[in-house]
Amino acid sequence: MDDRLCLEVHDLEVQVLTGIYSEETHLPQPLRISLSVDLDCPAHFAPDDPLGMSKNYLDLKRAATTALPTGVHFTLIEAVADHIADTLFLQDARVRRVQVKIVKLAIAEAGESIGITLVRHRR
């Protein structure tokens, strides 16, 4: 079994043009996005290892925020998740698995979490 390093960024609130109903298609919706990204990792980390031995957490945050195209309407939140996963795979060849959880905040009525989790593996 190969060692993996899992980086996580959770609960980013992002405004995204998404939805299928007419009331959803003209304004961005608030989404809560969480990421777990598995990377290849060295056998050990030393105290003086540079950042390049891992991955900058801000790369994950950017993939779920500023890397989403402005003005593009995603009919399905699954497409938002796929775009985030593709961005992370393109950024770094060490990324082996990406899990994206998206909660649609606008449709929650009693604080429940309604959404999807997409898991993609490098092919």
Backbone as a printed PyTorch tensor [residue, N CA C, xyz], in Angstrom:
tensor([[[  0.8440,  -1.1760,   0.0000],
         [  0.0000,   0.0000,   0.0000],
         [  0.8950,   1.2480,   0.0000]],

        [[  0.6040,   2.1860,  -0.8700],
         [  1.3910,   3.4130,  -0.9780],
         [  0.9890,   4.4020,   0.1030]],

        [[  2.0020,   5.1040,   0.6270],
         [  1.7190,   6.1750,   1.5750],
         [  1.0650,   7.3330,   0.8330]],

        [[  0.1690,   8.0170,   1.5030],
         [ -0.5060,   9.1900,   0.9410],
         [ -0.5650,  10.2580,   2.0120]],

        [[ -0.4960,  11.4750,   1.5610],
         [ -0.7040,  12.6370,   2.4140],
         [ -2.0470,  13.2330,   2.0160]],

        [[ -2.9210,  13.4420,   2.9790],
         [ -4.2300,  14.0200,   2.6880],
         [ -4.2650,  15.4640,   3.1940]],

        [[ -4.4120,  16.4020,   2.2640],
         [ -4.5820,  17.8100,   2.6130],
         [ -6.0670,  18.1200,   2.6100]],

        [[ -6.4930,  18.9490,   3.5560],
         [ -7.9120,  19.2430,   3.6790],
         [ -8.1550,  20.7260,   3.8510]],

        [[ -9.1710,  21.1930,   3.1650],
         [ -9.6860,  22.5560,   3.3320],
         [-11.1980,  22.4020,   3.3980]],

        [[-11.7900,  22.8690,   4.4710],
         [-13.2240,  22.6510,   4.6750],
         [-13.9840,  23.9610,   4.8570]],

        [[-15.2390,  23.9020,   4.4390],
         [-16.2230,  24.9500,   4.7310],
         [-15.9210,  26.3040,   4.1110]],

        [[-15.4360,  26.2830,   2.8690],
         [-15.2860,  27.5320,   2.1250],
         [-16.6620,  27.9500,   1.6240]],

        [[-17.0610,  29.1800,   1.8470],
         [-18.3280,  29.6630,   1.3090],
         [-18.0400,  30.4650,   0.0540]],

        [[-18.6280,  30.0030,  -1.0590],
         [-18.3340,  30.5470,  -2.3790],
         [-19.6480,  30.8440,  -3.0960]],

        [[-19.7040,  31.9790,  -3.7660],
         [-20.8570,  32.3370,  -4.5880],
         [-20.6080,  31.8140,  -6.0060]],

        [[-21.5200,  30.9610,  -6.5010],
         [-21.3450,  30.3350,  -7.8160],
         [-22.6620,  30.3950,  -8.5830]],

        [[-22.5700,  30.7080,  -9.8680],
         [-23.7460,  30.6420, -10.7390],
         [-24.0510,  29.1700, -10.9950]],

        [[-25.1290,  28.6750, -10.4070],
         [-25.4920,  27.2720, -10.5680],
         [-26.9780,  27.0970, -10.3390]],

        [[-27.5150,  26.0330, -10.8980],
         [-28.9160,  25.7060, -10.6780],
         [-29.6440,  25.4510, -11.9740]],

        [[-30.8180,  24.7980, -11.8280],
         [-31.6180,  24.4710, -12.9990],
         [-32.9410,  25.2200, -13.0380]],

        [[-33.3750,  25.7180, -11.9050],
         [-34.6640,  26.4120, -11.8500],
         [-34.4820,  27.8890, -12.1580]],

        [[-35.5050,  28.5110, -12.7200],
         [-35.3990,  29.9010, -13.1690],
         [-34.9770,  30.8400, -12.0460]],

        [[-35.4170,  30.5760, -10.8310],
         [-35.0390,  31.4510,  -9.7160],
         [-33.5750,  31.2700,  -9.3100]],

        [[-32.9190,  30.2180,  -9.8170],
         [-31.5190,  29.9530,  -9.4800],
         [-30.5440,  30.4370, -10.5470]],

        [[-31.0160,  30.6880, -11.7510],
         [-30.0980,  30.8410, -12.8770],
         [-29.5770,  32.2560, -13.1020]],

        [[-30.1200,  33.2490, -12.4370],
         [-29.6990,  34.6160, -12.7330],
         [-28.7890,  35.2320, -11.6670]],

        [[-28.7240,  34.6290, -10.5050],
         [-27.8680,  35.1440,  -9.4360],
         [-26.9950,  34.0200,  -8.8850]],

        [[-25.7910,  34.3550,  -8.4330],
         [-24.9490,  33.3280,  -7.8130],
         [-25.6150,  32.7780,  -6.5470]],

        [[-25.3590,  31.5120,  -6.2930],
         [-25.8510,  30.8620,  -5.0830],
         [-24.7000,  30.6280,  -4.1170]],

        [[-24.9830,  30.6880,  -2.8170],
         [-23.9280,  30.3540,  -1.8550],
         [-23.7560,  28.8360,  -1.7500]],

        [[-22.5220,  28.3950,  -1.9230],
         [-22.1820,  26.9820,  -1.7590],
         [-21.1400,  26.8600,  -0.6610]],

        [[-21.2170,  25.7980,   0.1080],
         [-20.1510,  25.4830,   1.0760],
         [-19.3610,  24.3350,   0.4790]],

        [[-18.0700,  24.5790,   0.2420],
         [-17.2160,  23.6060,  -0.4430],
         [-16.1190,  23.1310,   0.4990]],

        [[-15.9460,  21.7980,   0.5480],
         [-14.8820,  21.1800,   1.3320],
         [-14.0880,  20.2530,   0.4220]],

        [[-12.7710,  20.2480,   0.6120],
         [-11.8690,  19.4600,  -0.2280],
         [-10.9880,  18.5550,   0.6170]],

        [[-10.7790,  17.3410,   0.1320],
         [ -9.7480,  16.4440,   0.6500],
         [ -8.9590,  15.9670,  -0.5580]],

        [[ -7.6430,  16.1590,  -0.5100],
         [ -6.7920,  15.8540,  -1.6510],
         [ -5.6670,  14.9320,  -1.2000]],

        [[ -5.5900,  13.7400,  -1.8070],
         [ -4.5220,  12.7980,  -1.5070],
         [ -3.3510,  13.0390,  -2.4510]],

        [[ -2.1630,  13.1420,  -1.8660],
         [ -0.9260,  13.3420,  -2.6260],
         [  0.0230,  12.1870,  -2.3920]],

        [[  0.8630,  11.9060,  -3.3840],
         [  2.0220,  11.0580,  -3.1290],
         [  2.8770,  11.7910,  -2.1060]],

        [[  3.5390,  11.0520,  -1.2430],
         [  4.3930,  11.7230,  -0.2710],
         [  5.6770,  10.9320,  -0.0610]],

        [[  6.6940,  11.6200,   0.4270],
         [  7.9600,  10.9330,   0.6910],
         [  7.8150,   9.9830,   1.8720]],

        [[  8.8120,   9.1360,   2.0630],
         [  8.7870,   8.1790,   3.1700],
         [  8.7400,   8.8750,   4.5230]],

        [[  9.3940,  10.0390,   4.6280],
         [  9.3980,  10.7920,   5.8870],
         [  9.5060,  12.2810,   5.5880]],

        [[  9.0230,  13.0770,   6.5110],
         [  9.2040,  14.5220,   6.4490],
         [ 10.2010,  14.9260,   7.5220]],

        [[ 11.1440,  15.7800,   7.1460],
         [ 12.1450,  16.2820,   8.0790],
         [ 11.7470,  17.6830,   8.5430]],

        [[ 12.2320,  18.1060,   9.6950],
         [ 11.8720,  19.4270,  10.2150],
         [ 12.1930,  20.5840,   9.2770]],

        [[ 13.2180,  20.4350,   8.4410],
         [ 13.6290,  21.5370,   7.5710],
         [ 13.1970,  21.3480,   6.1030]],

        [[ 12.2570,  20.4320,   5.8450],
         [ 11.7680,  20.2400,   4.4800],
         [ 11.0930,  21.5090,   3.9780]],

        [[ 11.3170,  21.8670,   2.7090],
         [ 10.6560,  23.0440,   2.1280],
         [  9.1920,  22.7390,   1.7970]],

        [[  8.4210,  23.7920,   1.5500],
         [  7.0110,  23.6480,   1.2120],
         [  6.8110,  22.7400,   0.0030]],

        [[  7.7470,  22.7330,  -0.9230],
         [  7.6350,  21.9120,  -2.1180],
         [  7.5410,  20.4160,  -1.8360]],

        [[  7.8780,  20.0000,  -0.6270],
         [  7.7360,  18.5880,  -0.2510],
         [  6.2800,  18.2200,  -0.0160]],

        [[  5.4420,  19.2200,   0.1770],
         [  4.0050,  19.0130,   0.3450],
         [  3.3000,  19.8410,  -0.7190]],

        [[  2.1720,  20.4230,  -0.3870],
         [  1.4450,  21.2890,  -1.3130],
         [  0.8790,  22.4310,  -0.4950]],

        [[  0.8610,  23.5930,  -1.0740],
         [  0.3340,  24.7640,  -0.3910],
         [ -1.1840,  24.6360,  -0.2590]],

        [[ -1.6940,  24.7740,   0.9570],
         [ -3.1400,  24.7010,   1.1910],
         [ -3.8890,  25.7580,   0.3880]],

        [[ -3.2280,  26.8710,   0.1310],
         [ -3.8840,  27.9330,  -0.6310],
         [ -4.1880,  27.5050,  -2.0610]],

        [[ -3.4250,  26.5460,  -2.6040],
         [ -3.7420,  26.0070,  -3.9360],
         [ -5.1080,  25.3320,  -3.9220]],

        [[ -5.4150,  24.6300,  -2.8370],
         [ -6.7230,  23.9890,  -2.7110],
         [ -7.8160,  25.0470,  -2.6070]],

        [[ -7.5620,  26.0410,  -1.7820],
         [ -8.5510,  27.1080,  -1.6050],
         [ -8.8200,  27.8250,  -2.9280]],

        [[ -7.7640,  28.1470,  -3.6570],
         [ -7.9200,  28.8380,  -4.9470],
         [ -8.6910,  27.9920,  -5.9590]],

        [[ -8.4770,  26.6750,  -5.9620],
         [ -9.1820,  25.7950,  -6.9040],
         [-10.6890,  25.8480,  -6.6870]],

        [[-11.1050,  26.1030,  -5.4450],
         [-12.5340,  26.1500,  -5.1230],
         [-13.0950,  27.5680,  -5.1010]],

        [[-12.2390,  28.5540,  -5.3220],
         [-12.7100,  29.9420,  -5.2710],
         [-12.3290,  30.6630,  -6.5570]],

        [[-11.1610,  31.2520,  -6.5990],
         [-10.7760,  32.1060,  -7.7280],
         [-10.5450,  31.3480,  -9.0300]],

        [[-10.3190,  30.0300,  -8.9810],
         [-10.1300,  29.2570, -10.2140],
         [-11.4560,  28.8960, -10.8790]],

        [[-12.5720,  29.1110, -10.1890],
         [-13.8710,  28.8950, -10.8380],
         [-14.1120,  30.0460, -11.7950]],

        [[-14.4950,  29.7540, -13.0200],
         [-14.6350,  30.8210, -14.0210],
         [-15.7800,  31.7850, -13.6880]],

        [[-15.4810,  33.0610, -13.7240],
         [-16.4680,  34.0960, -13.4710],
         [-17.4460,  34.1740, -14.6230]],

        [[-18.7350,  34.2680, -14.3010],
         [-19.7380,  34.4300, -15.3370],
         [-20.2020,  33.1490, -15.9890]],

        [[-19.5990,  32.0190, -15.6580],
         [-20.0160,  30.7370, -16.2260],
         [-21.0990,  30.1460, -15.3300]],

        [[-22.2050,  29.7350, -15.9530],
         [-23.2900,  29.0980, -15.2180],
         [-23.1150,  27.5870, -15.2650]],

        [[-23.0060,  26.9680, -14.1040],
         [-22.9290,  25.5180, -13.9850],
         [-24.3370,  25.0130, -13.6910]],

        [[-24.9150,  24.2720, -14.6120],
         [-26.2580,  23.7480, -14.3800],
         [-26.2690,  22.8680, -13.1330]],

        [[-25.2990,  21.9840, -13.0170],
         [-25.2190,  21.0460, -11.8960],
         [-24.0400,  21.3750, -10.9880]],

        [[-24.2250,  21.1920,  -9.6820],
         [-23.0900,  21.3830,  -8.7750],
         [-22.0490,  20.2830,  -8.9780]],

        [[-22.4500,  19.1640,  -9.5730],
         [-21.4870,  18.1260,  -9.9190],
         [-20.4380,  18.6690, -10.8890]],

        [[-20.8510,  19.5530, -11.7930],
         [-19.9030,  20.1640, -12.7350],
         [-18.9520,  21.1150, -12.0210]],

        [[-19.4280,  21.7820, -10.9870],
         [-18.5540,  22.6320, -10.1690],
         [-17.4800,  21.7580,  -9.5130]],

        [[-17.9130,  20.6420,  -8.9380],
         [-16.9760,  19.7200,  -8.2880],
         [-15.9590,  19.1690,  -9.2840]],

        [[-16.4110,  18.8120, -10.4850],
         [-15.4990,  18.3050, -11.5120],
         [-14.4730,  19.3650, -11.9200]],

        [[-14.8990,  20.6050, -12.0470],
         [-13.9750,  21.6810, -12.4050],
         [-12.8940,  21.8330, -11.3350]],

        [[-13.2910,  21.7700, -10.0800],
         [-12.3250,  21.8730,  -8.9720],
         [-11.3450,  20.7090,  -9.0210]],

        [[-11.8510,  19.4940,  -9.1980],
         [-10.9710,  18.3160,  -9.2630],
         [-10.0020,  18.4270, -10.4390]],

        [[-10.5040,  18.7960, -11.6160],
         [ -9.6340,  18.9560, -12.7900],
         [ -8.5380,  19.9850, -12.5390]],

        [[ -8.8980,  21.0850, -11.9050],
         [ -7.9170,  22.1290, -11.5950],
         [ -6.8060,  21.5750, -10.7190]],

        [[ -7.1600,  20.8070,  -9.6980],
         [ -6.1570,  20.2560,  -8.7820],
         [ -5.2840,  19.2050,  -9.4600]],

        [[ -5.8680,  18.3740, -10.3250],
         [ -5.0620,  17.3920, -11.0660],
         [ -4.0770,  18.0840, -12.0030]],

        [[ -4.5020,  19.1750, -12.6280],
         [ -3.6120,  19.9000, -13.5460],
         [ -2.5010,  20.6390, -12.8060]],

        [[ -2.7740,  21.0850, -11.5930],
         [ -1.7890,  21.8380, -10.8070],
         [ -0.5770,  21.0070, -10.4130]],

        [[ -0.8080,  19.7310, -10.1090],
         [  0.2530,  18.9740,  -9.4510],
         [  0.1170,  17.4890,  -9.7910]],

        [[  1.1600,  16.9260, -10.3840],
         [  1.1450,  15.5140, -10.7840],
         [  1.1080,  14.5700,  -9.5880]],

        [[  1.4150,  15.0690,  -8.3940],
         [  1.3890,  14.2150,  -7.1970],
         [ -0.0250,  13.9900,  -6.6700]],

        [[ -0.9910,  14.7680,  -7.1460],
         [ -2.3820,  14.6100,  -6.6950],
         [ -2.9200,  13.3000,  -7.2530]],

        [[ -3.3420,  12.4030,  -6.3850],
         [ -3.8470,  11.0890,  -6.7720],
         [ -5.3590,  10.9770,  -6.6600]],

        [[ -5.9510,  11.6930,  -5.6970],
         [ -7.3860,  11.5790,  -5.4410],
         [ -7.8800,  12.9230,  -4.9400]],

        [[ -9.0550,  13.3180,  -5.4240],
         [ -9.6800,  14.5640,  -4.9760],
         [-11.1110,  14.2400,  -4.5550]],

        [[-11.4600,  14.6880,  -3.3660],
         [-12.8420,  14.5790,  -2.8960],
         [-13.3690,  15.9930,  -2.7020]],

        [[-14.4980,  16.2760,  -3.3420],
         [-15.1220,  17.5930,  -3.2570],
         [-16.5300,  17.4150,  -2.7010]],

        [[-16.8020,  18.0720,  -1.5870],
         [-18.1420,  18.0600,  -1.0080],
         [-18.7300,  19.4570,  -1.1870]],

        [[-19.9390,  19.5130,  -1.7420],
         [-20.6050,  20.7990,  -1.9620],
         [-21.9830,  20.7500,  -1.3130]],

        [[-22.2550,  21.7400,  -0.4870],
         [-23.5530,  21.8940,   0.1620],
         [-24.2010,  23.1470,  -0.4060]],

        [[-25.4640,  23.0110,  -0.8360],
         [-26.2230,  24.1500,  -1.3580],
         [-26.8890,  24.8560,  -0.1730]],

        [[-26.3300,  25.9670,   0.2320],
         [-26.8130,  26.6660,   1.4180],
         [-28.1800,  27.2970,   1.2180]],

        [[-28.5120,  27.7130,   0.0010],
         [-29.7550,  28.4360,  -0.2470],
         [-30.9970,  27.5650,  -0.0730]],

        [[-30.8650,  26.2460,  -0.1650],
         [-32.0520,  25.4050,  -0.0610],
         [-32.2370,  24.7880,   1.3210]],

        [[-31.3200,  25.0420,   2.2360],
         [-31.4640,  24.5350,   3.6010],
         [-32.5550,  25.3240,   4.3150]],

        [[-33.4470,  24.6160,   4.9790],
         [-34.5320,  25.2660,   5.6940],
         [-34.3610,  25.1950,   7.2020]],

        [[-33.6650,  24.1740,   7.6840],
         [-33.5170,  24.0050,   9.1310],
         [-32.0810,  23.6510,   9.4920]],

        [[-31.1490,  24.2140,   8.7260],
         [-29.7350,  23.9730,   9.0150],
         [-29.1890,  22.6630,   8.4880]],

        [[-29.9900,  21.9130,   7.7200],
         [-29.5060,  20.6480,   7.1810],
         [-28.4970,  20.9140,   6.0600]],

        [[-27.7280,  19.8870,   5.7410],
         [-26.7620,  19.9630,   4.6500],
         [-27.2850,  19.1640,   3.4740]],

        [[-27.5530,  19.8530,   2.3630],
         [-28.0630,  19.2040,   1.1660],
         [-27.0590,  19.4370,   0.0530]],

        [[-26.5400,  18.3540,  -0.5230],
         [-25.5550,  18.5240,  -1.5790],
         [-24.9930,  17.2140,  -2.0720]],

        [[-23.7470,  17.2710,  -2.5340],
         [-23.1080,  16.1010,  -3.1470],
         [-21.6680,  15.9700,  -2.6410]],

        [[-21.1320,  14.7730,  -2.8060],
         [-19.7010,  14.5210,  -2.6360],
         [-19.2340,  13.7850,  -3.8830]],

        [[-18.2400,  14.3360,  -4.5480],
         [-17.6650,  13.7310,  -5.7440],
         [-16.2290,  13.3120,  -5.4240]],

        [[-15.8770,  12.0920,  -5.7910],
         [-14.5220,  11.5910,  -5.6050],
         [-13.9720,  11.2260,  -6.9740]],

        [[-12.8270,  11.8100,  -7.3250],
         [-12.1510,  11.5120,  -8.5870],
         [-10.7340,  11.0140,  -8.2850]],

        [[-10.2850,  10.0480,  -9.0750],
         [ -8.9250,   9.5120,  -8.9740],
         [ -8.1820,   9.8590, -10.2500]],

        [[ -6.8940,  10.1140, -10.1220],
         [ -6.0820,  10.3620, -11.3150],
         [ -6.1170,   9.1250, -12.1940]],

        [[ -6.3240,   9.3430, -13.4690],
         [ -6.3690,   8.2120, -14.4260],
         [ -5.1090,   8.1850, -15.2410]]])
